[in-house]
Amino acid sequence: MIRRNQRFRNHLDENLINLNKNLFISPSDPQYYEKVIRYLDSNSPEAHYKLGQKFELLGNRKRALFHYKEALKTYPSPFYSAANRAIHNMEQESAAAIAQDETAAYAEPRKQLLSPFMKTLLIVLFVLNLLLVILFFGDQSIYKTISSLKEWGVGTDITYETVDVPYVMYLQPDVKKDAIESALHKQALELAKDMPEHNIIIYGVLSSDVRDRGKTLLLTNDEMTKSAIVIAQYHPASDRTVKIRFMNGKNDKHQPLSAIGANLVRTALDAYRKDFGVNPASLDLLVQDYPNNYLSFIPMEASSGANQVYTQFDGNGGWVYNPSEKELDQMFYPNVDGAEAVPYEPLYIAINKDEHHLRLVSGTHLLWDKEVGLGANESTPVGDFIVQDRVMHPTGKRQQSYGDAGLGLGAIALHGTLDESSIGNDKSSGCVRLTNEDIMQLFAFVPKGTEVQIAASSWEPIELNHVKDAQSMIPHSLPNIDQTPEHIIFHWLG
């Protein structure tokens, strides 16, 4: 194997495996399987099984069980049976150890002879402890736990004739994964009380409407299943386990909202670096009073429902920010398994003068599509511009000249207006007008430094995926920053 930019073969290259980009590693590396999971395939059954063996030999039962169970999430695989067997053996060893400890606590010293009464008592205690172990590890306790399983296989030893009863549960956009699991588990058990012979299926759907949150209703529209982020299934007649499966970004490249959230912050980081020549020591420097309000907030990471920022990856949700990195996709990324490699695709605005439409885009993701008003007599210029000012309630020569918010591009701006009849027409003095409702939606997702492309005619021929529920990225508690500079009068064309 000859690596990129390498003229001559190295004798060590035959033993190297290309895991990710410019990362090459030898299988003899002690951290080989950890790196396979980190950079190549977070679901690799072989890597998880080998790590389970490693931690079992080191006596770390908790880590060993974790990796064995991760190996079980991929079926079929050559390591499924081996991992299942390893977990069974570890549980048997644990049961034997508990029984041995209990027996030893009541045992007499070896040199003393036990009376028949004591021997009988010890046998009774041993049997009782064994029953406790069976109850603890047996089927009766398993159904009380929340199970996040591999994708369900097809075919079982026993076939049950069941009736599926589908429901939809509306979830808050920022709810944590543990809370979702608990809510689904509790709701499945509650529904099954009245329908013990039926197969309960609950689709968890995010909703930004406060009137829907927490409600569980019968599913009447099959289209809603396509937007489900999690599915719970419970059939108590055949299985006492509530099966819960999250539909995360691992199965469809990346979750669009998570990717857009990452690139929203990266676009602001890029602008800050161009303005100051260095990376900000903390993301707090992006969320400041005007004119340093590069962002209005740190967005929620979609799959974890959190916006905490960590310095190192641990997979527990939120974001990772490392200012020492040079590349933006390595500097800032989601702190969730499988989403670390979201590529950097800066947000930009494209305006089509012929169609009087504005789009906010990141890569192939369309975030907003708004109708706009333009300048009379072709006074809205064509070209590429940069968002220089992000202003709430900007002050002009006349009151309410620029509506509820403005994104300044220099001589012109994208701003709100009270004259909604100008939307879709050419009535302004050169600025791009939006309704106040539209500019407020757009303002939250356009960082300082965003590129604005104003073209005279058609859009570029690119297929875009319209991302829904973007408002779910806005945290409930917003930073207390001043984005209304009352001492500045703006002289945009209007």
VEXDREN-2710 file (C-alpha; in Angstrom, 1 decimal):
% VEXDREN-2710
k/r/px/py/pz
1/MET/0.0/0.0/0.0
2/ILE/1.4/3.4/-1.0
3/ARG/-0.1/6.3/0.9
4/ARG/-1.1/9.5/-0.7
5/ASN/1.9/11.9/-1.5
6/GLN/4.3/9.0/-1.0
7/ARG/6.7/8.1/-3.8
8/PHE/8.4/5.0/-2.4
9/ARG/6.9/1.9/-0.7
10/ASN/7.8/1.4/3.0
11/HIS/8.2/-2.2/4.2
12/LEU/6.0/-1.4/7.2
13/ASP/3.1/-0.3/5.0
14/GLU/2.0/-3.9/4.4
15/ASN/1.1/-4.2/8.1
16/LEU/-0.9/-0.9/8.2
17/ILE/-4.6/-0.4/7.8
18/ASN/-6.2/2.9/6.7
19/LEU/-8.8/3.7/9.4
20/ASN/-9.8/7.3/8.6
21/LYS/-8.4/10.0/6.2
22/ASN/-4.6/10.1/7.0
23/LEU/-4.8/7.7/10.0
24/PHE/-3.0/4.4/9.4
25/ILE/-2.6/1.8/12.2
26/SER/-1.0/-1.6/12.7
27/PRO/-3.2/-4.4/14.1
28/SER/-0.5/-5.0/16.6
29/ASP/-1.2/-1.6/18.2
30/PRO/-2.5/-2.2/21.8
31/GLN/-5.2/0.5/21.1
32/TYR/-6.1/-1.0/17.7
33/TYR/-9.7/-2.0/18.5
34/GLU/-10.4/1.3/20.4
35/LYS/-9.3/3.2/17.3
36/VAL/-11.4/1.0/15.0
37/ILE/-14.4/2.1/17.1
38/ARG/-13.4/5.7/17.3
39/TYR/-12.4/6.3/13.7
40/LEU/-13.8/3.5/11.5
41/ASP/-17.0/1.8/12.8
42/SER/-18.5/2.6/16.2
43/ASN/-20.7/-0.5/15.8
44/SER/-17.9/-3.0/14.8
45/PRO/-18.9/-6.3/16.5
46/GLU/-15.4/-7.7/16.3
47/ALA/-13.9/-4.6/17.9
48/HIS/-16.5/-4.6/20.8
49/TYR/-16.0/-8.4/21.3
50/LYS/-12.2/-8.1/21.5
51/LEU/-12.4/-5.2/23.9
52/GLY/-14.9/-7.2/26.0
53/GLN/-12.3/-10.0/26.3
54/LYS/-9.6/-7.5/27.1
55/PHE/-11.5/-5.9/29.9
56/GLU/-12.7/-9.2/31.2
57/LEU/-9.0/-10.4/31.5
58/LEU/-8.2/-7.1/33.3
59/GLY/-11.0/-7.7/35.8
60/ASN/-13.1/-4.7/34.6
61/ARG/-16.5/-6.5/34.5
62/LYS/-18.5/-3.3/33.8
63/ARG/-16.5/-2.3/30.7
64/ALA/-16.4/-5.9/29.5
65/LEU/-20.2/-6.3/29.8
66/PHE/-20.7/-3.0/28.0
67/HIS/-18.6/-4.1/25.0
68/TYR/-20.1/-7.6/24.8
69/LYS/-23.6/-6.0/24.8
70/GLU/-22.5/-3.6/22.0
71/ALA/-21.4/-6.6/20.0
72/LEU/-24.9/-8.1/20.4
73/LYS/-26.4/-5.0/18.6
74/THR/-25.2/-6.3/15.3
75/TYR/-27.0/-9.4/14.1
76/PRO/-26.1/-11.6/12.4
77/SER/-22.3/-11.5/13.0
78/PRO/-19.6/-14.1/13.7
79/PHE/-19.3/-12.6/17.2
80/TYR/-22.9/-12.5/18.2
81/SER/-23.0/-16.0/19.8
82/ALA/-19.5/-15.6/21.4
83/ALA/-20.6/-12.3/23.0
84/ASN/-23.8/-13.8/24.2
85/ARG/-21.9/-16.8/25.7
86/ALA/-19.4/-14.5/27.4
87/ILE/-22.2/-12.5/29.0
88/HIS/-23.9/-15.7/30.2
89/ASN/-20.6/-17.0/31.7
90/MET/-20.0/-13.7/33.5
91/GLU/-23.5/-13.8/35.0
92/GLN/-23.0/-17.4/36.1
93/GLU/-19.7/-16.5/37.7
94/SER/-21.3/-13.5/39.4
95/ALA/-24.1/-15.8/40.8
96/ALA/-21.6/-18.3/42.0
97/ALA/-19.5/-15.6/43.7
98/ILE/-22.6/-14.2/45.5
99/ALA/-23.6/-17.7/46.7
100/GLN/-20.0/-18.5/47.8
101/ASP/-19.8/-15.2/49.7
102/GLU/-23.1/-15.8/51.5
103/THR/-22.2/-19.4/52.3
104/ALA/-18.8/-18.3/53.7
105/ALA/-20.5/-15.7/55.9
106/TYR/-22.4/-18.5/57.8
107/ALA/-19.8/-21.2/57.6
108/GLU/-17.9/-22.4/60.7
109/PRO/-14.1/-22.5/60.8
110/ARG/-12.8/-25.6/59.0
111/LYS/-11.4/-27.1/62.2
112/GLN/-14.9/-27.1/63.9
113/LEU/-17.4/-29.8/63.2
114/LEU/-20.8/-28.6/62.1
115/SER/-23.9/-29.9/63.9
116/PRO/-26.7/-31.4/61.7
117/PHE/-28.8/-28.3/62.5
118/MET/-26.1/-25.9/61.2
119/LYS/-25.6/-28.0/58.0
120/THR/-29.4/-27.9/57.4
121/LEU/-29.4/-24.2/58.0
122/LEU/-26.6/-23.6/55.6
123/ILE/-28.3/-25.7/52.9
124/VAL/-31.5/-23.7/53.3
125/LEU/-29.6/-20.4/53.2
126/PHE/-27.8/-21.5/50.0
127/VAL/-31.1/-22.4/48.3
128/LEU/-32.6/-19.1/49.3
129/ASN/-29.6/-17.2/48.0
130/LEU/-29.7/-19.1/44.8
131/LEU/-33.4/-18.2/44.3
132/LEU/-32.5/-14.6/44.9
133/VAL/-29.8/-14.7/42.2
134/ILE/-32.3/-16.4/39.8
135/LEU/-34.9/-13.7/40.5
136/PHE/-32.3/-10.9/40.1
137/PHE/-31.0/-12.1/36.8
138/GLY/-34.1/-13.8/35.6
139/ASP/-36.9/-12.8/33.3
140/GLN/-39.0/-11.2/36.0
141/SER/-36.5/-8.4/36.6
142/ILE/-35.5/-7.9/32.9
143/TYR/-38.9/-6.6/31.9
144/LYS/-38.6/-3.8/34.4
145/THR/-35.5/-2.4/32.8
146/ILE/-35.5/-0.2/29.7
147/SER/-33.8/-2.0/26.9
148/SER/-32.1/-0.3/23.9
149/LEU/-31.6/-3.2/21.5
150/LYS/-30.1/-4.0/18.1
151/GLU/-32.3/-3.8/15.0
152/TRP/-34.9/-6.4/15.4
153/GLY/-34.3/-9.6/13.4
154/VAL/-36.9/-11.6/11.5
155/GLY/-38.1/-15.0/12.6
156/THR/-38.4/-16.5/16.1
157/ASP/-38.9/-20.0/17.4
158/ILE/-42.5/-19.2/18.2
159/THR/-44.9/-17.3/16.1
160/TYR/-47.7/-15.3/17.8
161/GLU/-50.8/-14.0/16.2
162/THR/-50.9/-10.4/17.3
163/VAL/-52.7/-7.2/16.6
164/ASP/-50.5/-4.1/16.3
165/VAL/-51.8/-1.0/18.0
166/PRO/-49.7/2.1/17.0
167/TYR/-49.4/5.3/19.0
168/VAL/-47.5/8.5/18.6
169/MET/-45.8/10.2/21.6
170/TYR/-44.9/13.9/21.3
171/LEU/-41.5/14.7/22.8
172/GLN/-39.8/18.0/23.7
173/PRO/-36.9/18.9/21.3
174/ASP/-34.4/19.2/24.1
175/VAL/-35.5/16.2/26.2
176/LYS/-32.6/13.9/27.1
177/LYS/-32.3/10.3/26.0
178/ASP/-32.7/8.8/29.5
179/ALA/-35.9/10.7/29.9
180/ILE/-37.3/9.5/26.6
181/GLU/-36.5/5.9/27.5
182/SER/-38.3/6.3/30.9
183/ALA/-41.3/8.0/29.4
184/LEU/-41.7/5.3/26.6
185/HIS/-41.2/2.4/29.1
186/LYS/-43.8/3.8/31.5
187/GLN/-46.3/4.5/28.8
188/ALA/-45.9/1.1/27.2
189/LEU/-46.6/-0.6/30.5
190/GLU/-49.6/1.6/31.1
191/LEU/-51.2/0.9/27.7
192/ALA/-50.6/-2.8/28.0
193/LYS/-52.8/-3.0/31.1
194/ASP/-55.9/-2.6/29.0
195/MET/-54.5/-4.5/26.0
196/PRO/-52.3/-7.4/27.3
197/GLU/-52.7/-9.5/24.2
198/HIS/-51.9/-6.7/21.7
199/ASN/-48.6/-5.5/20.3
200/ILE/-48.1/-1.9/21.5
201/ILE/-46.0/0.2/19.2
202/ILE/-45.1/3.8/20.2
203/TYR/-43.4/6.3/17.8
204/GLY/-41.6/9.1/19.5
205/VAL/-41.8/12.4/17.5
206/LEU/-40.3/15.7/18.4
207/SER/-42.7/18.6/18.6
208/SER/-42.0/22.3/19.2
209/ASP/-45.8/22.9/19.9
210/VAL/-46.2/23.1/23.7
211/ARG/-49.8/22.0/23.3
212/ASP/-48.6/18.5/22.0
213/ARG/-45.7/17.8/24.4
214/GLY/-46.2/14.8/26.6
215/LYS/-49.3/13.6/24.8
216/THR/-49.7/10.0/23.6
217/LEU/-52.3/9.5/20.9
218/LEU/-53.4/6.8/18.5
219/LEU/-51.5/7.0/15.3
220/THR/-53.8/8.2/12.5
221/ASN/-51.3/9.4/9.9
222/ASP/-48.6/6.9/8.8
223/GLU/-46.5/9.8/7.5
224/MET/-45.6/10.6/11.1
225/THR/-43.7/7.4/11.4
226/LYS/-41.1/8.7/9.0
227/SER/-40.2/11.5/11.4
228/ALA/-40.0/9.3/14.5
229/ILE/-36.7/9.6/16.4
230/VAL/-37.4/6.5/18.6
231/ILE/-39.7/3.5/18.4
232/ALA/-40.9/1.4/21.4
233/GLN/-42.5/-2.0/21.1
234/TYR/-44.1/-4.1/23.9
235/HIS/-46.0/-7.4/23.6
236/PRO/-46.4/-8.7/27.1
237/ALA/-47.9/-12.0/26.0
238/SER/-44.7/-13.1/24.3
239/ASP/-42.0/-10.9/25.8
240/ARG/-41.8/-9.0/29.1
241/THR/-39.2/-6.6/27.7
242/VAL/-40.0/-3.2/26.3
243/LYS/-37.9/-2.9/23.2
244/ILE/-36.7/0.6/22.5
245/ARG/-34.8/1.6/19.3
246/PHE/-33.4/5.1/18.6
247/MET/-33.5/6.2/15.0
248/ASN/-30.3/8.2/15.1
249/GLY/-27.9/9.6/12.5
250/LYS/-25.8/6.4/12.2
251/ASN/-28.4/4.9/9.8
252/ASP/-28.8/7.9/7.5
253/LYS/-25.3/9.5/7.2
254/HIS/-25.9/12.3/9.8
255/GLN/-28.9/13.7/11.5
256/PRO/-29.6/16.9/9.5
257/LEU/-30.3/19.1/12.6
258/SER/-27.2/17.9/14.3
259/ALA/-25.1/18.7/11.2
260/ILE/-26.7/22.1/10.8
261/GLY/-26.1/22.9/14.5
262/ALA/-22.4/22.0/14.1
263/ASN/-22.0/24.1/11.0
264/LEU/-23.9/27.1/12.5
265/VAL/-21.2/27.4/15.2
266/ARG/-18.4/26.6/12.8
267/THR/-19.5/29.4/10.5
268/ALA/-19.3/31.8/13.4
269/LEU/-15.9/30.4/14.5
270/ASP/-14.5/30.9/11.0
271/ALA/-15.7/34.6/11.0
272/TYR/-14.2/35.2/14.5
273/ARG/-10.9/33.7/13.4
274/LYS/-10.9/36.0/10.3
275/ASP/-11.7/39.1/12.5
276/PHE/-9.2/38.4/15.3
277/GLY/-6.6/36.1/13.7
278/VAL/-7.0/33.5/16.5
279/ASN/-9.6/30.9/17.7
280/PRO/-11.7/32.0/20.6
281/ALA/-10.6/30.5/23.9
282/SER/-14.2/29.8/24.7
283/LEU/-17.4/29.7/22.7
284/ASP/-18.8/32.3/25.1
285/LEU/-16.8/34.8/23.1
286/LEU/-19.1/34.1/20.2
287/VAL/-22.2/35.0/22.2
288/GLN/-21.6/38.6/23.3
289/ASP/-23.2/42.0/23.1
290/TYR/-23.3/43.8/19.7
291/PRO/-21.1/44.0/17.7
292/ASN/-19.5/40.7/18.9
293/ASN/-22.8/38.8/18.7
294/TYR/-21.5/36.2/16.2
295/LEU/-24.3/34.0/17.5
296/SER/-27.4/34.5/19.6
297/PHE/-27.0/31.1/21.3
298/ILE/-25.2/27.8/21.2
299/PRO/-27.7/25.5/19.5
300/MET/-29.1/22.2/20.9
301/GLU/-27.4/19.1/19.6
302/ALA/-30.3/17.3/18.0
303/SER/-29.8/13.6/19.0
304/SER/-28.8/14.3/22.6
305/GLY/-31.0/17.3/23.3
306/ALA/-28.2/19.2/25.0
307/ASN/-25.9/22.1/24.3
308/GLN/-23.3/21.8/26.9
309/VAL/-19.7/22.2/25.6
310/TYR/-16.9/19.8/26.5
311/THR/-13.2/19.9/25.8
312/GLN/-12.9/16.2/25.1
313/PHE/-15.2/13.6/23.4
314/ASP/-17.0/11.2/25.8
315/GLY/-20.2/10.5/23.8
316/ASN/-22.5/11.9/26.5
317/GLY/-24.2/14.5/24.4
318/GLY/-23.8/18.2/23.6
319/TRP/-20.7/19.5/21.8
320/VAL/-16.9/19.2/21.8
321/TYR/-14.8/22.3/21.3
322/ASN/-11.0/22.2/21.1
323/PRO/-9.5/25.6/20.1
324/SER/-6.1/24.1/19.6
325/GLU/-7.3/22.3/16.4
326/LYS/-6.8/24.0/13.0
327/GLU/-9.6/22.4/11.0
328/LEU/-13.1/23.5/11.9
329/ASP/-14.6/20.0/11.6
330/GLN/-12.1/18.8/14.2
331/MET/-12.4/21.9/16.3
332/PHE/-16.1/21.7/16.9
333/TYR/-18.4/18.6/16.5
334/PRO/-21.3/16.7/18.2
335/ASN/-20.4/14.8/21.4
336/VAL/-22.4/11.7/20.3
337/ASP/-21.3/8.4/18.9
338/GLY/-21.3/8.2/15.1
339/ALA/-21.7/12.0/14.5
340/GLU/-18.1/13.1/15.1
341/ALA/-17.3/13.2/11.4
342/VAL/-19.9/15.8/10.3
343/PRO/-18.2/17.7/7.5
344/TYR/-17.8/21.5/7.5
345/GLU/-20.4/23.0/5.2
346/PRO/-20.7/26.7/6.1
347/LEU/-24.1/28.3/6.2
348/TYR/-24.8/30.8/3.4
349/ILE/-27.8/32.8/2.0
350/ALA/-28.7/32.6/-1.7
351/ILE/-31.1/35.2/-3.1
352/ASN/-32.8/34.8/-6.5
353/LYS/-34.0/38.2/-7.8
354/ASP/-36.2/36.8/-10.5
355/GLU/-38.2/34.6/-8.1
356/HIS/-38.0/37.0/-5.1
357/HIS/-36.9/34.2/-2.9
358/LEU/-34.2/33.7/-0.2
359/ARG/-32.7/30.4/0.9
360/LEU/-30.5/29.6/4.0
361/VAL/-28.4/26.6/3.1
362/SER/-25.7/24.4/4.6
363/GLY/-24.3/21.8/2.1
364/THR/-27.4/20.0/0.8
365/HIS/-29.6/21.0/3.7
366/LEU/-32.2/23.8/3.2
367/LEU/-33.0/25.4/6.5
368/TRP/-35.2/28.3/5.4
369/ASP/-36.9/29.4/2.1
370/LYS/-38.5/32.9/2.4
371/GLU/-40.2/35.2/-0.1
372/VAL/-38.6/38.7/-0.1
373/GLY/-39.1/42.2/-1.4
374/LEU/-36.3/43.9/-3.5
375/GLY/-35.3/47.3/-4.6
376/ALA/-37.2/49.3/-7.2
377/ASN/-35.5/49.9/-10.6
378/GLU/-33.0/47.1/-10.0
379/SER/-31.5/49.0/-7.1
380/THR/-30.7/45.7/-5.2
381/PRO/-27.1/44.9/-6.2
382/VAL/-26.0/41.5/-7.6
383/GLY/-22.9/39.9/-6.0
384/ASP/-21.4/38.3/-2.9
385/PHE/-21.7/40.0/0.5
386/ILE/-20.9/39.2/4.1
387/VAL/-23.1/39.7/7.1
388/GLN/-21.3/42.4/9.1
389/ASP/-24.0/43.4/11.6
390/ARG/-26.6/41.4/13.5
391/VAL/-29.0/43.9/15.0
392/MET/-32.3/43.5/16.9
393/HIS/-34.7/46.5/16.5
394/PRO/-32.2/48.5/14.4
395/THR/-32.6/52.3/14.6
396/GLY/-32.8/54.2/11.3
397/LYS/-33.5/57.8/10.2
398/ARG/-37.2/57.0/10.6
399/GLN/-38.9/54.9/13.3
400/GLN/-39.4/51.3/12.3
401/SER/-37.4/51.8/9.1
402/TYR/-35.9/48.3/9.3
403/GLY/-38.5/46.3/11.2
404/ASP/-37.8/44.0/14.1
405/ALA/-34.3/42.9/13.0
406/GLY/-31.6/43.5/10.4
407/LEU/-28.6/41.7/9.0
408/GLY/-26.3/44.4/7.7
409/LEU/-24.3/43.7/4.5
410/GLY/-22.7/47.2/4.2
411/ALA/-24.8/49.7/2.3
412/ILE/-27.8/47.3/2.2
413/ALA/-29.3/44.9/4.7
414/LEU/-31.7/42.0/5.0
415/HIS/-34.4/43.5/7.3
416/GLY/-38.0/43.3/8.4
417/THR/-40.8/45.6/7.3
418/LEU/-44.2/46.7/8.3
419/ASP/-45.2/47.1/4.6
420/GLU/-45.9/43.4/3.8
421/SER/-47.3/44.4/0.4
422/SER/-43.7/45.0/-0.7
423/ILE/-42.9/41.3/-0.2
424/GLY/-42.6/39.7/-3.6
425/ASN/-42.3/43.1/-5.3
426/ASP/-39.7/45.7/-6.1
427/LYS/-40.5/48.6/-3.8
428/SER/-37.5/49.1/-1.5
429/SER/-34.6/51.5/-2.0
430/GLY/-32.2/48.6/-2.5
431/CYS/-32.4/46.5/0.7
432/VAL/-33.9/42.9/0.9
433/ARG/-37.1/43.0/2.8
434/LEU/-38.8/40.2/4.8
435/THR/-41.8/40.1/7.0
436/ASN/-41.0/40.7/10.6
437/GLU/-41.9/37.1/11.4
438/ASP/-39.5/35.8/8.7
439/ILE/-36.6/38.0/9.6
440/MET/-36.9/36.9/13.3
441/GLN/-36.7/33.2/12.2
442/LEU/-33.8/33.9/9.9
443/PHE/-31.9/36.1/12.4
444/ALA/-31.5/33.3/14.9
445/PHE/-29.8/31.0/12.4
446/VAL/-27.5/33.5/10.5
447/PRO/-24.1/34.0/12.2
448/LYS/-22.0/37.1/11.7
449/GLY/-19.7/36.4/8.8
450/THR/-22.3/34.4/6.8
451/GLU/-21.9/34.8/3.0
452/VAL/-24.9/36.2/1.1
453/GLN/-25.1/35.5/-2.7
454/ILE/-27.5/37.8/-4.6
455/ALA/-28.1/36.5/-8.2
456/ALA/-30.2/38.0/-10.9
457/SER/-31.7/34.7/-12.1
458/SER/-32.1/31.0/-11.4
459/TRP/-30.7/28.9/-8.5
460/GLU/-27.7/26.7/-8.9
461/PRO/-28.8/23.1/-10.0
462/ILE/-28.5/21.4/-6.5
463/GLU/-30.8/19.0/-4.9
464/LEU/-31.7/20.2/-1.4
465/ASN/-33.1/18.4/1.6
466/HIS/-35.6/20.7/3.4
467/VAL/-34.9/20.3/7.1
468/LYS/-37.9/20.6/9.3
469/ASP/-38.3/21.6/13.0
470/ALA/-35.2/23.9/13.0
471/GLN/-36.7/25.8/16.0
472/SER/-35.9/22.8/18.1
473/MET/-32.2/23.8/18.1
474/ILE/-33.1/27.0/20.0
475/PRO/-32.5/26.4/23.8
476/HIS/-35.3/27.3/26.2
477/SER/-33.0/29.5/28.2
478/LEU/-31.3/32.1/26.0
479/PRO/-28.1/34.1/26.9
480/ASN/-28.6/37.5/28.3
481/ILE/-26.9/39.6/25.6
482/ASP/-27.6/43.1/24.2
483/GLN/-28.2/42.9/20.4
484/THR/-29.9/46.4/20.2
485/PRO/-27.3/49.2/20.0
486/GLU/-29.5/52.2/20.8
487/HIS/-26.7/54.7/20.2
488/ILE/-26.1/53.7/16.6
489/ILE/-28.2/54.9/13.7
490/PHE/-28.0/52.7/10.6
491/HIS/-28.0/54.1/7.1
492/TRP/-28.9/51.1/5.1
493/LEU/-30.7/52.0/1.8
494/GLY/-34.0/50.7/3.2
END
